[in-house]
């Protein structure tokens, strides 16, 4: 991405097969920085309330940040849209070679906005700041690995069979399925537009090398850097099992007696090679299975291993490889199979399923991706949809239609608040207080717990505006101000902190406009009972009190709607449309520094 000219956006209409270039409003750049924030601003502006996520009118953005391709760690891009799984705002992040080469392909453009629907499969090719649309008829029906292989001299982000069949949690895959923009169904939206792939032909950027090397050294010396080089996210299963928050056998238990067979040591023993093992940046492990090679992440052994009661490493790796090639979200696929097993055990389904059965899990995942059986078709619409059709609503916890992922909050109650208030449905990456609480560290007060969740949500919102690696916390103490200065963007830390809060609030306004309120920030019924191997459950009254304090802290009303005072304070008064309810507040939250706002 060329940074010596005002940033622009490529607009692609799949219906008319036209591509235009437009300048990004300067006020938007100042207020929302890039990446997540800028994508949220476009989504709020472009969509009418109630737009069907699979309608041609829905927007899919491929966004970069102002320092994409420059900072240390793994490069990422943001896929931003209205989620078909949850109906909320959705941002999902993919790594690997694609974001680096996309940054080198877009020229002065910071992203791509895709709308419409083609009457036949198409591919979008990007090079030297320009885009062309060609037929993808030869690729339609191919899995992620085969699609990427069709463009050997470029980097590819594509949908697989799951996206083509409208599975509500299909991913956008790159590097043959090694990397994904995963949760919430960005791949479903892409598939609905008949856009098979985005192909980036540019070379990675090579700028600000000295600054990058200094940050690489700082990252390498940080706790996160050492942890990432040693284990990537795979040690998550060992941590969760040790502290009793590992979702096991369909969220029935908090520890898995086979965790050591599928955890980090098992991966190391079975690794074929290590990606980028000589660099001071995170790197993954590549493993082999009967379904092909893959790069497992922490969710793979958690959801497809412990979650399904499977303690055979080869079987778990094979299930992960299947999901990767189908371009299917590993987390929801695993939880969907777990729901089906529990429903079978409860007599709700007329199908013999059991935990620990790899072949049954494998077959059901494939049925989901192709919708070829009634059960697969129902589960392709999500766990809540299957539960409405067959029954069994209490078994797998969901928030706003998205199933919980890596950590069981019954062993860390503040994590329940983080899940409930996540902007895209249950997500452990918006805030992870579990990493403090599960280790026995106490909070000084409920207000301190709320402050920890809010603070982390805002910081991560800033990082995803930059689209910097999730694990760069220790190396970005200034929230990225120095990096932004290097590319000609002037912010101090306080202004960036306010930008994070502004972006989080704008996304809440988007969700409120779509009809979401306090009732959707709910405590999943499955968490009201303790796991079979523990005595911890979440007290609904205590949770509601914590949610009240969260709303007050953010300056939202008791229904979870940002108040007029908060909207003004964050410079969003001129942004909000008439379809978005913005109440006055009896008592607004605490004011922070005004920073840069769109209303300035």
C-alpha positions in Angstrom: 0.0 0.0 0.0 1.5 3.3 -1.1 1.5 5.8 1.8 2.6 9.0 0.0 -0.8 9.8 -1.4 -4.2 10.2 0.3 -5.7 6.7 1.0 -8.4 5.5 -1.3 -10.8 2.6 -1.5 -11.6 0.2 -4.4 -15.3 -0.3 -4.8 -16.3 -3.5 -6.6 -19.9 -4.2 -7.8 -20.2 -7.9 -8.5 -23.6 -7.4 -10.3 -22.3 -5.0 -12.9 -18.7 -6.3 -12.7 -17.4 -2.8 -12.4 -14.5 -1.4 -10.3 -14.1 2.2 -9.2 -11.6 4.0 -7.0 -12.7 6.6 -4.5 -10.9 8.8 -1.9 -11.6 7.9 1.7 -13.0 11.0 3.6 -10.2 12.6 5.6 -12.5 13.0 8.7 -13.1 9.2 8.6 -9.4 8.5 8.5 -8.7 10.7 11.5 -11.6 9.4 13.6 -11.4 5.7 12.8 -7.7 5.2 11.9 -8.1 2.3 9.5 -8.9 -1.4 9.5 -11.7 -2.3 11.9 -12.7 1.3 12.6 -12.8 2.4 9.0 -14.6 -0.7 7.9 -17.2 -0.2 10.6 -17.8 3.4 9.4 -18.4 2.2 5.8 -20.7 -0.6 7.0 -22.8 1.7 9.1 -23.0 4.2 6.2 -23.7 1.7 3.4 -26.3 -0.6 4.9 -29.9 0.0 5.7 -31.2 -1.4 9.0 -32.5 -5.0 8.5 -30.5 -5.8 5.4 -30.3 -9.5 4.8 -26.7 -10.6 5.2 -26.9 -12.7 2.1 -28.7 -10.1 0.0 -26.7 -8.4 -2.8 -26.9 -5.2 -0.8 -24.8 -6.4 2.0 -21.2 -5.1 1.9 -18.0 -7.2 2.3 -14.8 -5.2 3.0 -11.3 -6.4 2.8 -9.5 -3.8 4.9 -5.9 -3.0 5.8 -4.6 -0.7 8.4 -2.3 2.3 8.0 0.7 0.2 9.0 -0.3 -3.1 7.4 2.7 -5.1 6.1 5.2 -3.0 8.2 4.9 -4.0 11.9 6.4 -7.2 13.3 4.3 -10.3 14.0 2.0 -11.9 11.6 0.4 -9.7 9.0 -3.4 -9.7 8.9 -6.3 -8.2 6.9 -9.8 -7.6 8.2 -12.9 -9.1 6.5 -15.8 -6.9 7.6 -19.5 -7.4 6.9 -22.9 -8.0 8.5 -22.8 -11.6 9.9 -25.1 -14.2 8.5 -24.7 -16.3 11.7 -25.5 -13.6 14.2 -27.0 -10.6 12.3 -24.4 -8.4 14.1 -21.4 -6.4 12.8 -18.6 -8.8 12.0 -14.9 -8.4 11.7 -12.7 -11.4 11.2 -9.0 -11.5 10.6 -6.9 -13.7 8.3 -3.1 -14.0 8.3 -0.4 -15.6 6.3 1.0 -14.4 3.0 -2.2 -12.8 1.6 -2.3 -9.6 3.7 1.4 -8.9 3.0 0.9 -9.3 -0.7 -2.5 -7.4 -0.6 -0.7 -4.5 1.0 1.8 -4.6 -1.9 -0.9 -4.9 -4.5 -3.4 -2.1 -3.6 -1.2 0.9 -4.3 -2.8 3.9 -2.6 -5.9 1.9 -1.6 -6.5 0.9 2.0 -9.1 -1.7 1.2 -11.7 -3.2 -1.1 -15.5 -2.7 -0.7 -17.5 -5.5 -2.4 -21.2 -5.4 -3.0 -23.8 -6.9 -5.4 -24.0 -10.5 -6.7 -22.5 -12.0 -9.8 -24.6 -14.3 -12.0 -21.6 -16.6 -12.3 -18.5 -17.4 -10.2 -15.9 -14.7 -10.5 -12.4 -13.9 -9.2 -11.0 -10.5 -8.3 -7.4 -9.9 -9.2 -5.4 -7.0 -7.6 -2.1 -5.6 -8.9 -0.5 -2.2 -9.0 -3.5 -0.5 -7.4 -6.0 -1.8 -10.0 -8.5 -4.6 -10.0 -9.9 -6.9 -12.7 -12.8 -9.3 -12.6 -12.5 -12.6 -14.4 -14.5 -15.8 -14.5 -13.9 -18.4 -11.8 -16.0 -21.1 -13.3 -13.1 -23.5 -13.3 -12.5 -23.0 -9.6 -16.1 -23.2 -8.3 -16.5 -26.3 -6.3 -12.8 -26.6 -5.5 -11.6 -26.7 -1.9 -9.3 -24.0 -0.4 -6.1 -25.9 -1.2 -7.0 -26.5 -4.9 -8.2 -22.9 -5.3 -4.9 -21.4 -4.0 -2.9 -23.8 -6.2 -4.7 -22.4 -9.3 -2.8 -19.1 -8.8 0.7 -20.3 -8.0 2.4 -16.9 -8.5 0.0 -14.9 -6.2 -1.6 -15.0 -2.8 -5.2 -16.0 -2.6 -8.1 -15.4 -0.2 -11.0 -17.7 -1.2 -14.1 -19.5 -0.2 -14.4 -23.3 -0.2 -17.4 -25.6 -0.5 -18.8 -24.4 2.8 -19.1 -20.8 1.5 -20.5 -22.0 -1.8 -23.2 -23.9 0.0 -24.1 -21.0 2.3 -23.0 -22.5 5.6 -23.5 -19.7 8.0 -20.0 -19.9 9.5 -17.9 -20.4 6.4 -14.5 -18.8 6.4 -12.3 -17.0 3.9 -9.3 -19.1 3.5 -5.7 -18.3 2.4 -2.5 -20.2 2.0 -4.3 -23.3 1.0 -6.4 -23.3 4.2 -3.6 -22.6 6.6 -5.1 -19.3 7.5 -8.7 -18.1 7.8 -10.8 -15.1 8.4 -12.8 -17.4 10.6 -15.7 -16.7 12.9 -19.2 -15.4 11.9 -19.5 -16.3 8.3 -17.5 -13.7 6.2 -16.9 -16.6 3.7 -20.7 -17.1 3.5 -21.2 -13.5 2.4 -18.4 -13.8 -0.1 -19.9 -17.1 -1.5 -23.3 -15.4 -1.8 -21.8 -12.8 -4.0 -20.4 -15.7 -6.2 -16.9 -14.2 -5.5 -14.7 -17.3 -5.4 -11.4 -15.6 -4.7 -9.4 -12.4 -4.3 -6.0 -12.8 -5.8 -3.1 -10.4 -4.8 -0.2 -10.3 -7.2 2.0 -7.6 -5.5 5.1 -8.1 -3.5 5.3 -7.5 0.3 6.3 -4.0 1.4 9.8 -3.3 2.5 9.6 0.0 4.4 10.7 1.3 7.8 13.1 -1.6 8.2 15.0 -0.1 11.1 11.8 0.6 13.1 10.5 -2.8 12.4 13.7 -4.5 13.6 13.6 -2.5 16.8 10.1 -3.6 17.5 10.9 -7.2 16.6 13.6 -7.2 19.3 11.2 -5.7 21.8 8.5 -8.2 20.9 11.0 -11.1 21.0 11.9 -10.1 24.6 8.3 -9.7 25.8 6.4 -12.5 27.5 4.0 -12.7 24.6 6.9 -13.0 22.1 8.6 -15.8 24.0 5.3 -17.6 24.5 4.3 -17.3 20.8 7.7 -18.5 19.5 7.6 -21.5 21.8 4.0 -22.6 21.3 2.0 -20.3 19.0 -1.6 -20.5 20.5 -1.4 -24.3 20.9 -0.5 -24.1 24.6 -4.0 -22.7 25.2 -5.4 -26.2 25.6 -2.7 -27.0 28.3 -3.5 -23.8 30.1 -7.2 -24.2 30.0 -7.1 -27.8 31.1 -4.7 -27.0 34.0 -7.0 -24.3 35.4 -10.3 -26.2 34.8 -11.8 -24.0 32.0 -11.4 -26.4 29.0 -14.8 -27.1 27.4 -14.9 -30.9 27.3 -17.4 -33.3 25.8 -19.9 -30.6 24.7 -19.3 -28.2 27.6 -20.2 -30.9 30.2 -16.8 -30.8 31.9 -13.9 -28.4 32.5 -11.0 -30.7 32.1 -10.1 -33.4 29.6 -8.1 -36.5 30.7 -6.7 -36.8 27.2 -5.4 -33.2 26.9 -1.7 -34.2 27.0 -2.3 -36.5 24.0 -3.4 -33.6 21.8 -1.7 -30.6 23.5 1.5 -28.7 22.7 3.9 -31.5 23.4 2.0 -33.8 21.1 2.1 -31.2 18.4 5.8 -30.8 18.8 6.4 -34.5 18.5 4.3 -34.7 15.3 5.4 -31.5 13.6 6.8 -31.8 10.1 8.3 -28.3 10.2 8.0 -25.0 11.9 6.9 -21.9 10.0 9.4 -19.1 10.2 11.1 -20.7 13.1 14.3 -18.6 12.7 12.5 -15.3 12.8 11.6 -13.2 15.9 7.9 -13.4 15.1 5.2 -15.9 15.9 5.3 -19.1 13.9 3.1 -22.1 13.6 3.6 -25.9 13.5 2.8 -27.8 10.4 1.5 -31.4 10.9 0.5 -34.2 8.6 -2.8 -36.1 8.7 -4.6 -38.5 6.5 -6.5 -35.5 5.1 -3.4 -33.6 4.2 -1.0 -31.2 5.9 -2.3 -28.3 8.1 -1.2 -25.7 10.5 -3.2 -26.3 13.7 -4.2 -23.4 16.0 -5.2 -23.6 19.6 -8.9 -24.0 18.7 -8.3 -27.2 16.8 -7.4 -29.5 19.8 -9.8 -27.6 22.1 -12.9 -27.9 20.0 -12.2 -30.9 17.8 -10.3 -32.7 20.5 -11.5 -32.1 24.0 -14.8 -30.7 22.9 -15.6 -34.0 21.0 -13.9 -36.3 23.5 -11.2 -37.3 21.0 -7.7 -37.9 22.4 -6.1 -39.2 19.3 -3.7 -36.6 17.8 -3.9 -37.9 14.2 -7.7 -37.9 14.3 -7.8 -34.3 15.7 -5.3 -33.1 13.0 -7.4 -34.8 10.3 -10.6 -33.1 11.5 -8.8 -29.7 11.5 -7.5 -30.3 8.0 -11.0 -31.2 6.7 -12.3 -27.9 8.1 -9.4 -26.0 6.6 -10.0 -27.3 3.1 -13.7 -26.9 3.3 -13.2 -23.3 4.6 -15.4 -24.0 7.6 -15.0 -22.3 11.0 -13.3 -24.9 13.2 -14.9 -23.6 16.4 -18.5 -23.6 15.3 -18.1 -26.9 13.4 -16.8 -28.6 16.4 -19.4 -27.2 18.7 -22.1 -28.1 16.2 -21.0 -31.7 16.2 -20.8 -31.7 20.0 -24.4 -30.4 20.1 -25.5 -33.2 17.8 -23.8 -35.8 20.0 -25.5 -34.5 23.1 -28.8 -34.3 21.3 -28.3 -37.9 20.2 -27.6 -39.0 23.7 -30.7 -37.2 25.0 -32.9 -38.9 22.4 -33.6 -35.7 20.5 -31.9 -37.0 17.3 -32.6 -40.3 15.7 -28.9 -40.8 14.9 -26.3 -42.8 16.8 -23.5 -40.4 17.7 -21.1 -40.5 20.6 -18.1 -38.5 22.0 -14.8 -40.0 20.9 -16.0 -41.2 17.5 -13.7 -39.6 15.0 -15.4 -41.1 11.9 -18.9 -39.9 12.9 -17.5 -36.4 13.5 -15.7 -36.4 10.2 -18.8 -37.5 8.3 -21.1 -34.9 10.0 -18.6 -32.1 9.3 -18.7 -33.0 5.6 -22.5 -33.1 5.7 -22.6 -29.6 7.2 -20.3 -28.2 4.5 -22.4 -29.6 1.7 -25.9 -29.5 3.4 -26.4 -33.0 2.0 -28.4 -34.4 4.9 -31.3 -32.9 7.0 -29.1 -32.8 10.1 -26.1 -31.3 8.2 -28.5 -28.8 6.6 -29.9 -27.7 10.0 -26.4 -27.5 11.6 -25.2 -25.4 8.7 -27.4 -22.6 9.9 -25.8 -22.7 13.3 -26.4 -24.3 16.7 -29.3 -22.1 17.7 -31.1 -22.9 14.4 -30.6 -26.6 14.9 -31.8 -26.4 18.5 -35.0 -24.5 17.3 -35.7 -27.3 14.8 -34.9 -30.3 17.0 -34.8 -29.1 20.6 -32.0 -29.2 23.1 -31.4 -25.5 23.5 -29.5 -25.7 26.8 -26.6 -27.9 25.8 -24.1 -25.7 24.0 -23.7 -22.0 25.1 -24.2 -19.3 22.5 -24.4 -15.5 22.6 -26.2 -13.7 19.8 -26.1 -17.0 17.9 -22.4 -17.5 18.1 -21.1 -20.4 20.2 -18.5 -19.8 22.9 -15.0 -20.8 22.0 -11.9 -21.6 24.0 -12.6 -20.9 27.7 -15.5 -22.0 29.9 -16.5 -18.9 31.9 -17.9 -21.0 34.8 -14.3 -21.1 36.0 -13.8 -17.3 35.4 -17.0 -15.3 35.8 -15.6 -12.1 34.4 -15.1 -14.0 31.1 -18.8 -14.4 30.9 -19.1 -10.6 30.8 -16.5 -10.5 28.0 -18.4 -13.1 26.0 -21.8 -11.4 26.5 -20.7 -7.9 25.5 -18.5 -8.9 22.6 -19.5 -6.9 19.5 -19.7 -9.9 17.1 -21.3 -12.6 19.4 -19.4 -14.8 21.8 -15.7 -14.2 21.2 -12.8 -14.8 23.5 -10.5 -12.4 21.5 -12.2 -9.2 22.4 -11.1 -9.5 26.1 -9.6 -12.4 28.0 -9.9 -11.7 31.7 -9.8 -15.5 32.1 -6.0 -15.3 31.9 -6.0 -13.3 35.1 -9.0 -14.7 36.9 -8.4 -18.4 36.3 -5.0 -18.1 37.9 -6.6 -17.1 41.2 -5.8 -13.4 41.0 -8.7 -11.5 42.6 -10.2 -8.2 41.4 -10.4 -5.3 43.9 -14.0 -4.7 43.1 -16.7 -5.4 40.5 -15.9 -2.0 39.0 -12.3 -3.2 38.5 -13.5 -6.3 36.7 -15.6 -4.1 34.4 -12.7 -1.7 33.8 -10.5 -4.6 32.8 -13.0 -5.9 30.2 -13.7 -2.4 28.8 -10.1 -1.5 28.7 -9.1 -4.6 26.8 -12.0 -4.3 24.4 -10.9 -0.7 23.6 -7.2 -1.6 23.2 -7.9 -4.4 20.9 -10.2 -2.2 18.9 -7.3 0.2 18.4 -4.9 -2.7 17.4 -7.4 -3.9 14.8 -7.7 -0.4 13.4 -4.0 -0.6 12.8 -4.4 -4.4 12.0 -1.3 -5.2 14.0 -0.6 -8.7 15.4 -2.9 -9.6 18.4 0.2 -10.4 20.5 2.1 -7.2 20.1 0.8 -5.7 23.4 4.2 -5.6 25.1 5.7 -3.9 22.1 2.9 -1.3 21.5 2.7 0.4 24.9 1.8 3.6 23.0 -1.0 1.8 21.2 0.9 2.3 17.9 1.5 6.1 18.0 5.1 5.8 17.0 4.3 3.6 14.0 1.5 5.9 12.9 3.9 8.8 13.1 6.3 6.9 10.9 3.7 6.8 8.1 2.6 10.5 8.6 -0.3 10.0 10.9 -0.2 12.0 14.2 -1.9 10.6 17.3 -0.9 10.4 20.9 -1.8 7.5 23.2 -4.9 9.2 24.6 -6.3 10.0 21.2 -5.8 6.4 20.2 -7.5 5.1 23.4 -10.5 7.4 22.6 -10.5 6.1 19.0 -10.8 2.5 20.3 -13.8 3.5 22.5 -15.3 5.4 19.5 -15.0 2.4 17.3 -16.5 0.1 19.9 -19.4 2.5 20.4 -20.1 2.9 16.7 -20.3 -0.8 16.3 -22.7 -1.0 19.3 -24.8 1.6 17.5 -24.8 -0.6 14.4 -25.9 -3.6 16.4 -28.6 -1.5 18.3 -29.9 -0.3 14.9 -30.2 -4.0 14.0 -32.4 -4.6 17.0 -29.9 -5.9 19.6 -30.2 -4.8 23.2 -29.7 -6.1 26.7 -31.7 -9.2 26.1 -29.0 -10.3 23.6 -26.1 -9.7 26.0 -27.4 -12.7 27.8 -26.0 -15.4 30.0 -26.3 -18.7 28.1 -28.6 -21.1 29.9 -25.9 -23.9 29.6 -23.7 -22.0 32.0 -26.3 -21.9 34.9 -25.4 -25.5 35.9 -21.9 -26.5 37.0 -19.8 -28.8 34.9 -19.8 -32.5 35.8 -16.3 -32.3 37.2 -16.6 -29.0 39.1 -18.8 -27.0 41.4 -18.7 -23.6 39.7 -21.6 -22.0 38.0 -22.5 -18.4 37.2 -24.9 -16.6 39.5 -27.5 -14.9 37.2 -28.1 -12.1 39.7 -24.4 -11.4 40.1 -24.0 -11.4 36.3 -26.8 -8.9 35.8 -25.3 -6.6 38.4 -22.0 -6.8 36.5 -23.7 -6.0 33.2 -25.4 -3.0 34.8 -22.0 -1.7 35.9 -20.6 -2.4 32.4 -23.3 -0.3 30.8 -22.8 2.5 33.3 -19.1 2.5 32.8 -19.4 2.8 29.0 -22.1 5.5 29.2 -24.9 3.3 27.8 -28.4 3.1 29.2 -29.9 0.2 31.1 -30.9 -1.5 27.8 -27.3 -1.3 26.5 -27.8 1.6 24.1 -25.1 4.3 23.9 -26.7 7.5 25.3 -26.9 10.9 23.6 -24.2 12.2 25.9 -21.8 9.4 25.1 -22.4 9.8 21.4 -21.6 13.5 21.6 -18.5 13.0 23.7 -17.1 10.5 21.1 -17.8 12.7 18.1 -20.5 10.5 16.7 -23.5 12.9 16.8 -23.3 13.6 13.1 -22.9 9.9 12.2 -26.0 8.4 13.9 -29.0 8.1 11.6 -32.7 8.2 12.4 -33.0 4.4 12.4 -30.7 4.2 15.5 -32.3 4.7 18.9 -30.1 7.0 21.0 -31.6 7.7 24.4 -30.8 10.5 26.8 -29.2 9.2 30.0 -30.0 9.8 33.6 -26.3 9.5 34.4 -23.7 9.2 31.6 -20.5 7.3 32.0 -17.2 9.0 32.9 -15.9 11.3 30.3 -12.5 10.5 28.7 -10.3 12.7 26.6 -12.0 14.0 23.5 -9.2 13.0 21.0 -9.9 13.3 17.3 -13.5 13.0 16.3 -15.5 12.9 13.0 -17.6 15.8 14.3 -14.5 18.1 14.6 
